[in-house]
Amino acid sequence: MTQVTVWHDGACPLCRREIALMRRLDTRGAIAFVDANGSGTCPLDRTDMLARLHAREADGPLLSGAAAFAAMWRAIPMLRPLGEAARNRLVLSVLERLYLRFLRIRPRLQRYLSRREARA
């Protein structure tokens, strides 16, 4: 019943937390989560796959960034309204700008979470 495939960075502590939350919310098993660091196949160069979140709905095009998050949200009933709202170009544009800002601070967040995990 997989509707969406999501490629993520399984080595990233921030990504692992996000994917763990999405797995809990995906009670219907509609999302196949693929660690782009693993031995599975990636539709792009592995470095490109790790730089941004990527997803594909059914046999649709490969999506990245905010569009990939929106595809994932559409597969989760609780988050579906947000994912549907992102079909609007203006909404998706705002979400993409926010995602790009997040990518700038992602390395610092990763270091912070890595240090916390090491202490635990």
DSSP file (Angstrom, degrees, kcal/mol; ACC not computed):
  #  RESIDUE AA STRUCTURE BP1 BP2  ACC     N-H-->O    O-->H-N    N-H-->O    O-->H-N    TCO  KAPPA ALPHA  PHI   PSI    X-CA   Y-CA   Z-CA
    1    1 A M              0   0    0      0, 0.0     2,-0.1     0, 0.0    27,-0.0   0.000 360.0 360.0 360.0  10.0    0.0    0.0    0.0
    2    2 A T        +     0   0    0      1,-0.2    29,-0.2    29,-0.1    28,-0.2  -0.332 360.0 171.0 -58.0 127.1    3.0    2.3   -0.2
    3    3 A Q        +     0   0    0     27,-3.1    55,-3.4     1,-0.3     2,-0.4   0.647  64.4  33.1-106.8 -26.2    2.0    5.6   -1.7
    4    4 A V  E     -aB  31  57A   0     26,-2.2    28,-3.0    53,-0.3     2,-0.5  -0.993  60.3-154.5-137.2 138.5    5.2    7.6   -1.1
    5    5 A T  E     -aB  32  56A   0     51,-2.4    51,-2.1    -2,-0.4     2,-0.5  -0.966  16.6-166.4-110.1 130.0    8.9    6.7   -1.0
    6    6 A V  E     -aB  33  55A   0     26,-2.9    28,-3.3    -2,-0.5     2,-0.5  -0.971   7.2-157.3-120.7 124.1   11.0    9.0    1.1
    7    7 A W  E     +aB  34  54A   0     47,-2.6    47,-1.6    -2,-0.5     2,-0.3  -0.873  24.9 168.6 -98.9 130.7   14.8    9.1    0.9
    8    8 A H  E     -a   35   0A   0     26,-2.5    28,-3.2    -2,-0.5     2,-1.0  -0.856  43.6 -99.4-137.8 169.6   16.5   10.5    4.1
    9    9 A D    >   -     0   0    0     -2,-0.3     3,-1.5    26,-0.2     7,-0.2  -0.796  31.3-174.5 -94.3  96.5   19.9   10.8    5.7
   10   10 A G  T 3  S+     0   0    0     -2,-1.0    -1,-0.2     1,-0.3    25,-0.1   0.628  81.6  60.9 -68.7 -13.2   19.9    8.0    8.3
   11   11 A A  T 3  S+     0   0    0     -3,-0.1    -1,-0.3     4,-0.0     3,-0.1   0.572  85.4  91.5 -87.0 -10.1   23.3    9.2    9.6
   12   12 A C    <>  -     0   0    0     -3,-1.5     4,-2.7     1,-0.2     5,-0.2  -0.758  66.6-152.9 -89.8 120.9   21.8   12.6   10.6
   13   13 A P  H  > S+     0   0    0      0, 0.0     4,-1.6     0, 0.0    -1,-0.2   0.854  98.0  50.6 -62.4 -33.3   20.5   12.7   14.2
   14   14 A L  H  > S+     0   0    0      2,-0.2     4,-2.1     1,-0.2     5,-0.1   0.923 111.8  46.9 -67.6 -44.8   18.0   15.4   13.2
   15   15 A C  H  > S+     0   0    0      1,-0.2     4,-3.0     2,-0.2     5,-0.3   0.893 108.5  55.7 -64.7 -40.6   16.7   13.4   10.2
   16   16 A R  H  X S+     0   0    0     -4,-2.7     4,-2.2    -7,-0.2    -1,-0.2   0.899 109.0  47.5 -60.0 -40.1   16.4   10.2   12.4
   17   17 A R  H  X S+     0   0    0     -4,-1.6     4,-2.1     2,-0.2    -1,-0.2   0.924 113.0  48.0 -66.3 -43.9   14.2   12.1   14.8
   18   18 A E  H  X S+     0   0    0     -4,-2.1     4,-2.3     1,-0.2    -2,-0.2   0.928 114.0  46.2 -62.1 -45.8   12.0   13.5   12.0
   19   19 A I  H  X S+     0   0    0     -4,-3.0     4,-2.7     1,-0.2    -1,-0.2   0.878 109.0  55.6 -67.7 -37.2   11.7   10.1   10.3
   20   20 A A  H  X S+     0   0    0     -4,-2.2     4,-1.9    -5,-0.3    -1,-0.2   0.916 109.6  47.1 -60.4 -42.3   10.9    8.4   13.6
   21   21 A L  H  X S+     0   0    0     -4,-2.1     4,-2.1     2,-0.2    -2,-0.2   0.930 112.2  49.2 -63.6 -45.3    8.1   10.9   14.2
   22   22 A M  H  X S+     0   0    0     -4,-2.3     4,-1.8     1,-0.2    -2,-0.2   0.876 108.6  53.9 -63.8 -37.0    6.8   10.4   10.6
   23   23 A R  H  < S+     0   0    0     -4,-2.7    -1,-0.2     2,-0.2    -2,-0.2   0.914 109.1  48.7 -62.1 -42.2    6.9    6.6   11.1
   24   24 A R  H  < S+     0   0    0     -4,-1.9    -2,-0.2     1,-0.2    -1,-0.2   0.889 114.1  45.6 -64.5 -38.5    4.8    6.9   14.2
   25   25 A L  H  < S+     0   0    0     -4,-2.1     2,-2.0     1,-0.2    53,-0.3   0.744  94.5  80.8 -76.7 -23.0    2.3    9.1   12.4
   26   26 A D    ><  +     0   0    0     -4,-1.8     3,-1.2     1,-0.2    -1,-0.2  -0.459  51.9 156.5 -83.1  67.7    2.2    6.8    9.4
   27   27 A T  T 3   +     0   0    0     -2,-2.0    -1,-0.2     1,-0.3    -2,-0.1   0.686  68.7  55.5 -69.9 -18.7   -0.2    4.3   10.9
   28   28 A R  T 3  S-     0   0    0     -3,-0.2    -1,-0.3    47,-0.2    -2,-0.1   0.506 106.7-122.6 -91.9  -5.2   -1.4    3.1    7.5
   29   29 A G    <   +     0   0    0     -3,-1.2    -2,-0.1    -6,-0.2    -3,-0.1   0.867  63.4 143.6  67.0  36.1    2.1    2.2    6.3
   30   30 A A        +     0   0    0     45,-0.2   -27,-3.1   -28,-0.2   -26,-2.2   0.547  51.2  69.3 -84.5  -8.1    1.7    4.5    3.3
   31   31 A I  E     -a    4   0A   0    -29,-0.2     2,-0.7   -28,-0.2   -26,-0.2  -0.941  62.8-156.0-120.0 130.7    5.4    5.6    3.3
   32   32 A A  E     -a    5   0A   0    -28,-3.0   -26,-2.9    -2,-0.5     2,-0.5  -0.922  18.2-153.9 -98.8 116.9    8.5    3.6    2.4
   33   33 A F  E     -a    6   0A   0     -2,-0.7     2,-0.5   -28,-0.2   -26,-0.2  -0.818  11.1-170.5 -95.9 126.2   11.4    5.2    4.2
   34   34 A V  E     -a    7   0A   0    -28,-3.3   -26,-2.5    -2,-0.5     2,-0.7  -0.968  20.5-136.6-121.1 124.0   14.8    4.6    2.5
   35   35 A D  E >   -a    8   0A   0     -2,-0.5     3,-1.8   -28,-0.2     5,-0.4  -0.701  10.6-153.3 -77.6 114.5   18.1    5.5    4.2
   36   36 A A  T 3  S+     0   0    0    -28,-3.2    -1,-0.2    -2,-0.7   -27,-0.2   0.637  94.3  60.4 -66.3 -13.0   20.1    7.1    1.3
   37   37 A N  T 3  S+     0   0    0    -29,-0.4    -1,-0.3    13,-0.0   -28,-0.1   0.644  94.6  85.5 -82.8 -16.8   23.3    6.0    3.2
   38   38 A G  S <  S-     0   0    0     -3,-1.8    -4,-0.0     1,-0.1     0, 0.0   0.102  98.8 -92.8 -78.0-169.6   22.2    2.4    2.9
   39   39 A S  S    S+     0   0    0      2,-0.0     3,-0.1     0, 0.0    -1,-0.1   0.505  88.0 110.2 -85.9  -4.3   22.7   -0.1    0.2
   40   40 A G  S    S-     0   0    0     -5,-0.4     2,-0.2     1,-0.1    -6,-0.0  -0.122  78.2 -90.0 -66.0 168.3   19.4    0.6   -1.4
   41   41 A T        -     0   0    0      2,-0.0    -1,-0.1     1,-0.0    -3,-0.1  -0.541  34.4-156.9 -83.1 147.2   19.1    2.3   -4.8
   42   42 A C        -     0   0    0     -2,-0.2     4,-0.1     2,-0.1     7,-0.0  -0.966  17.5-140.4-120.9 137.6   18.9    6.1   -5.1
   43   43 A P  S    S+     0   0    0      0, 0.0     2,-0.2     0, 0.0    -1,-0.1   0.632  88.6  30.7 -73.9 -11.2   17.4    7.8   -8.1
   44   44 A L  S    S-     0   0    0      1,-0.1    -2,-0.1     2,-0.0     5,-0.0  -0.781 111.4 -59.1-131.5 176.4   20.2   10.5   -8.0
   45   45 A D     >  -     0   0    0     -2,-0.2     4,-2.2     1,-0.1     3,-0.4  -0.364  52.3-122.4 -55.1 136.4   23.8   10.7   -6.9
   46   46 A R  H  > S+     0   0    0      1,-0.2     4,-1.9     2,-0.2     5,-0.2   0.847 110.9  55.6 -56.3 -37.9   23.9    9.8   -3.2
   47   47 A T  H  > S+     0   0    0      1,-0.2     4,-1.1     2,-0.2    -1,-0.2   0.918 109.3  46.7 -61.8 -43.3   25.5   13.1   -2.2
   48   48 A D  H  > S+     0   0    0     -3,-0.4     4,-0.9     1,-0.2     3,-0.3   0.886 110.4  53.5 -64.9 -38.6   22.6   15.0   -3.8
   49   49 A M  H  < S+     0   0    0     -4,-2.2     3,-0.2     1,-0.2    -1,-0.2   0.847 110.1  47.6 -65.1 -33.3   20.1   12.7   -2.1
   50   50 A L  H  < S+     0   0    0     -4,-1.9    -1,-0.2    -5,-0.2    -2,-0.2   0.691 100.9  65.6 -81.9 -18.7   21.7   13.4    1.3
   51   51 A A  H  < S+     0   0    0     -4,-1.1     2,-0.3    -3,-0.3    -1,-0.2   0.813 115.2  12.5 -74.2 -29.9   21.8   17.2    0.8
   52   52 A R  S  < S-     0   0    0     -4,-0.9     2,-0.2    -3,-0.2    -1,-0.1  -0.965  88.0 -93.9-143.2 155.5   17.9   17.5    0.8
   53   53 A L        -     0   0    0     -2,-0.3    12,-2.0    -3,-0.1     2,-0.3  -0.529  44.6-164.9 -68.4 137.8   14.9   15.4    1.6
   54   54 A H  E     +BC   7  64A   0    -47,-1.6   -47,-2.6    10,-0.2     2,-0.3  -0.953  12.3 169.4-127.0 147.9   13.6   13.6   -1.5
   55   55 A A  E     -BC   6  63A   0      8,-2.1     8,-3.5    -2,-0.3     2,-0.4  -0.982  18.6-156.4-151.1 159.6   10.3   11.8   -2.1
   56   56 A R  E     -BC   5  62A   0    -51,-2.1   -51,-2.4    -2,-0.3     2,-0.5  -0.972  13.8-144.1-141.2 126.2    8.3   10.3   -4.9
   57   57 A E  E >   -B    4   0A   0      4,-0.5     3,-3.7    -2,-0.4   -53,-0.3  -0.800  64.5 -55.1 -88.9 126.1    4.5    9.8   -4.8
   58   58 A A  T 3  S-     0   0    0    -55,-3.4   -53,-0.1    -2,-0.5   -55,-0.0  -0.146 120.5 -22.4  42.2-120.3    3.4    6.6   -6.6
   59   59 A D  T 3  S+     0   0    0    -55,-0.0    -1,-0.3     3,-0.0     3,-0.1   0.036 110.3 122.2-104.6  26.0    5.0    6.8  -10.1
   60   60 A G  S <  S-     0   0    0     -3,-3.7     3,-0.1     1,-0.2     2,-0.0  -0.023  70.2 -68.4 -78.2-175.0    5.3   10.6  -10.0
   61   61 A P        -     0   0    0      0, 0.0    -4,-0.5     0, 0.0     2,-0.4  -0.295  56.3 -93.2 -72.8 159.9    8.3   12.8  -10.4
   62   62 A L  E     -C   56   0A   0     -6,-0.1     2,-0.3    -3,-0.1    -6,-0.2  -0.605  46.8-162.1 -72.4 129.4   11.1   12.9   -7.8
   63   63 A L  E     -C   55   0A   0     -8,-3.5    -8,-2.1    -2,-0.4     2,-0.3  -0.809   7.4-170.4-112.7 153.5   10.5   15.8   -5.4
   64   64 A S  E >   -C   54   0A   0     -2,-0.3     3,-1.1   -10,-0.2     4,-0.3  -0.950  47.0  -0.4-140.1 163.7   12.9   17.5   -3.1
   65   65 A G  T >> S-     0   0    0    -12,-2.0     4,-2.0    -2,-0.3     3,-0.6  -0.323 127.3  -4.1  64.7-137.9   12.9   20.0   -0.2
   66   66 A A  H 3> S+     0   0    0      1,-0.3     4,-2.6     2,-0.2    -1,-0.3   0.841 134.4  57.6 -60.2 -35.4    9.5   21.4    0.8
   67   67 A A  H <> S+     0   0    0     -3,-1.1     4,-1.9     2,-0.2    -1,-0.3   0.867 106.1  50.2 -64.4 -35.5    7.7   19.5   -2.0
   68   68 A A  H <> S+     0   0    0     -3,-0.6     4,-2.1    -4,-0.3    -2,-0.2   0.910 110.5  49.0 -68.8 -42.4    9.1   16.2   -0.7
   69   69 A F  H  X S+     0   0    0     -4,-2.0     4,-2.9     1,-0.2    -2,-0.2   0.927 109.9  52.4 -60.2 -43.9    7.8   17.1    2.8
   70   70 A A  H  X S+     0   0    0     -4,-2.6     4,-2.2     1,-0.2    -2,-0.2   0.893 107.9  51.0 -60.9 -40.4    4.4   18.0    1.4
   71   71 A A  H  X S+     0   0    0     -4,-1.9     4,-0.8     2,-0.2    -1,-0.2   0.919 111.8  47.7 -62.2 -43.1    4.3   14.6   -0.4
   72   72 A M  H >< S+     0   0    0     -4,-2.1     3,-0.8     1,-0.2     4,-0.4   0.918 110.9  51.3 -63.7 -43.8    5.1   12.8    2.9
   73   73 A W  H >< S+     0   0    0     -4,-2.9     3,-1.5     1,-0.2     6,-0.3   0.877 102.9  59.3 -61.8 -38.2    2.5   14.9    4.7
   74   74 A R  H 3< S+     0   0    0     -4,-2.2    -1,-0.2     1,-0.3    -2,-0.2   0.769 101.1  56.1 -63.1 -24.1   -0.2   14.0    2.2
   75   75 A A  T << S+     0   0    0     -4,-0.8    -1,-0.3    -3,-0.8   -45,-0.2   0.572  97.4  71.4 -83.1  -9.5    0.3   10.3    3.0
   76   76 A I  S X> S-     0   0    0     -3,-1.5     4,-1.5    -4,-0.4     3,-1.3  -0.931  76.6-145.7-111.9 113.5   -0.4   10.9    6.7
   77   77 A P  T 34 S+     0   0    0      0, 0.0     3,-0.4     0, 0.0    -1,-0.1   0.838  98.0  52.5 -48.2 -42.3   -4.1   11.7    7.5
   78   78 A M  T 34 S+     0   0    0    -53,-0.3     4,-0.2     1,-0.2    -4,-0.1   0.839 119.6  34.5 -64.2 -32.6   -3.3   14.1   10.3
   79   79 A L  T X> S+     0   0    0     -3,-1.3     4,-2.0    -6,-0.3     3,-0.8   0.465  88.4 101.5-101.1  -4.1   -0.9   16.1    8.1
   80   80 A R  H 3X S+     0   0    0     -4,-1.5     4,-3.0    -3,-0.4     5,-0.3   0.863  76.2  57.4 -53.1 -43.1   -2.8   15.8    4.9
   81   81 A P  H 3> S+     0   0    0      0, 0.0     4,-2.2     0, 0.0    -1,-0.2   0.898 108.6  47.1 -57.7 -38.4   -4.3   19.3    5.0
   82   82 A L  H <> S+     0   0    0     -3,-0.8     4,-1.5     2,-0.2    -2,-0.2   0.916 113.0  49.1 -66.8 -42.4   -0.9   20.8    5.2
   83   83 A G  H  < S+     0   0    0     -4,-2.0     4,-0.2     1,-0.2    -1,-0.2   0.883 112.0  48.4 -63.3 -39.4    0.3   18.7    2.4
   84   84 A E  H >< S+     0   0    0     -4,-3.0     3,-1.8     1,-0.2     4,-0.3   0.893 107.2  55.5 -68.0 -39.8   -2.7   19.6    0.3
   85   85 A A  H >< S+     0   0    0     -4,-2.2     3,-1.6     1,-0.3     6,-0.3   0.846  98.7  63.6 -60.2 -32.5   -2.2   23.3    1.0
   86   86 A A  T 3< S+     0   0    0     -4,-1.5    -1,-0.3     1,-0.3     6,-0.2   0.559  82.1  77.8 -72.2  -7.0    1.4   23.0   -0.3
   87   87 A R  T <  S+     0   0    0     -3,-1.8     2,-0.4    -4,-0.2    -1,-0.3   0.738  76.3  90.7 -69.5 -21.4   -0.1   22.1   -3.8
   88   88 A N  S <> S-     0   0    0     -3,-1.6     4,-2.8    -4,-0.3     5,-0.3  -0.627  82.6-137.2 -74.4 128.9   -0.7   25.9   -4.0
   89   89 A R  H  > S+     0   0    0     -2,-0.4     4,-2.3     1,-0.2    -1,-0.1   0.859 101.9  50.9 -58.1 -38.6    2.4   27.5   -5.6
   90   90 A L  H  > S+     0   0    0      2,-0.2     4,-2.1     1,-0.2    -1,-0.2   0.935 112.2  45.8 -66.0 -46.0    2.5   30.4   -3.2
   91   91 A V  H  > S+     0   0    0     -6,-0.3     4,-2.5     1,-0.2    -2,-0.2   0.931 114.4  48.5 -61.8 -45.9    2.3   28.1   -0.1
   92   92 A L  H  X S+     0   0    0     -4,-2.8     4,-2.7    -7,-0.2    -1,-0.2   0.879 108.7  54.5 -63.1 -37.3    5.0   25.8   -1.5
   93   93 A S  H  X S+     0   0    0     -4,-2.3     4,-2.1    -5,-0.3    -1,-0.2   0.914 109.7  46.4 -62.2 -43.3    7.2   28.8   -2.3
   94   94 A V  H  X S+     0   0    0     -4,-2.1     4,-2.2     2,-0.2    -2,-0.2   0.927 113.2  49.3 -64.9 -45.0    7.0   30.0    1.3
   95   95 A L  H  X S+     0   0    0     -4,-2.5     4,-2.4     1,-0.2    -2,-0.2   0.887 110.0  51.6 -62.5 -38.7    7.6   26.5    2.6
   96   96 A E  H  X S+     0   0    0     -4,-2.7     4,-2.5     2,-0.2    -1,-0.2   0.901 108.2  51.2 -65.7 -40.4   10.7   26.1    0.3
   97   97 A R  H  X S+     0   0    0     -4,-2.1     4,-1.8     1,-0.2    -1,-0.2   0.913 111.5  47.8 -62.3 -41.1   12.1   29.4    1.5
   98   98 A L  H  X S+     0   0    0     -4,-2.2     4,-2.4     2,-0.2    -2,-0.2   0.894 110.6  52.1 -64.6 -39.3   11.7   28.2    5.1
   99   99 A Y  H  X S+     0   0    0     -4,-2.4     4,-2.4     1,-0.2    -2,-0.2   0.901 107.2  52.1 -63.6 -41.3   13.3   24.9    4.2
  100  100 A L  H  X S+     0   0    0     -4,-2.5     4,-1.0     2,-0.2    -1,-0.2   0.879 109.7  49.4 -63.6 -37.3   16.3   26.7    2.6
  101  101 A R  H >X S+     0   0    0     -4,-1.8     4,-1.0     1,-0.2     3,-0.5   0.915 109.6  52.0 -65.7 -41.9   16.8   28.7    5.8
  102  102 A F  H >X S+     0   0    0     -4,-2.4     4,-1.4     1,-0.2     3,-0.8   0.911 102.9  58.6 -59.2 -42.7   16.6   25.4    7.8
  103  103 A L  H 3< S+     0   0    0     -4,-2.4    -1,-0.2     1,-0.3    -2,-0.2   0.809 100.5  58.1 -59.5 -29.3   19.3   23.9    5.6
  104  104 A R  H << S+     0   0    0     -4,-1.0    -1,-0.3    -3,-0.5     4,-0.2   0.847 114.9  34.6 -69.4 -32.8   21.6   26.7    6.6
  105  105 A I  H <X S+     0   0    0     -4,-1.0     4,-2.2    -3,-0.8     3,-0.4   0.511  92.5  95.4 -98.4  -5.4   21.3   25.9   10.3
  106  106 A R  H  X S+     0   0    0     -4,-1.4     4,-2.8     1,-0.2     5,-0.2   0.887  80.2  54.9 -53.9 -45.3   21.1   22.1    9.8
  107  107 A P  H  > S+     0   0    0      0, 0.0     4,-2.2     0, 0.0    -1,-0.2   0.902 109.6  47.4 -59.1 -39.4   24.8   21.4   10.4
  108  108 A R  H  > S+     0   0    0     -3,-0.4     4,-2.4    -4,-0.2    -2,-0.2   0.915 112.7  48.6 -66.4 -42.1   24.7   23.2   13.7
  109  109 A L  H  X S+     0   0    0     -4,-2.2     4,-2.6     1,-0.2     5,-0.2   0.891 110.4  52.2 -64.0 -38.8   21.6   21.3   14.8
  110  110 A Q  H  X S+     0   0    0     -4,-2.8     4,-2.5    -5,-0.2    -2,-0.2   0.928 110.3  47.5 -62.5 -45.0   23.2   18.1   13.7
  111  111 A R  H  X S+     0   0    0     -4,-2.2     4,-2.3    -5,-0.2    -2,-0.2   0.921 112.2  50.4 -62.2 -43.5   26.3   18.8   15.8
  112  112 A Y  H  X S+     0   0    0     -4,-2.4     4,-2.0     1,-0.2    -2,-0.2   0.940 113.7  43.9 -60.3 -48.8   24.2   19.7   18.8
  113  113 A L  H  X S+     0   0    0     -4,-2.6     4,-2.6     1,-0.2    -1,-0.2   0.860 110.9  55.0 -67.9 -34.7   22.1   16.6   18.6
  114  114 A S  H  X S+     0   0    0     -4,-2.5     4,-2.1    -5,-0.2    -1,-0.2   0.912 108.7  48.4 -62.7 -42.0   25.2   14.4   18.0
  115  115 A R  H  X S+     0   0    0     -4,-2.3     4,-1.6     2,-0.2    -2,-0.2   0.904 111.8  49.6 -64.6 -40.7   26.7   15.8   21.2
  116  116 A R  H  X S+     0   0    0     -4,-2.0     4,-1.4     1,-0.2    -2,-0.2   0.913 111.3  48.8 -64.0 -42.7   23.5   15.1   23.1
  117  117 A E  H  < S+     0   0    0     -4,-2.6    -1,-0.2     1,-0.2    -2,-0.2   0.878 108.7  53.8 -65.3 -36.0   23.3   11.6   21.8
  118  118 A A  H  < S+     0   0    0     -4,-2.1    -1,-0.2     1,-0.2    -2,-0.2   0.846 109.0  49.0 -67.0 -33.1   27.0   11.0   22.8
  119  119 A R  H  <        0   0    0     -4,-1.6    -1,-0.2     1,-0.2    -2,-0.2   0.766 360.0 360.0 -75.4 -26.5   26.3   12.1   26.4
  120  120 A A     <        0   0    0     -4,-1.4    -1,-0.2    -5,-0.1    -2,-0.2   0.483 360.0 360.0 -76.6 360.0   23.2    9.8   26.7
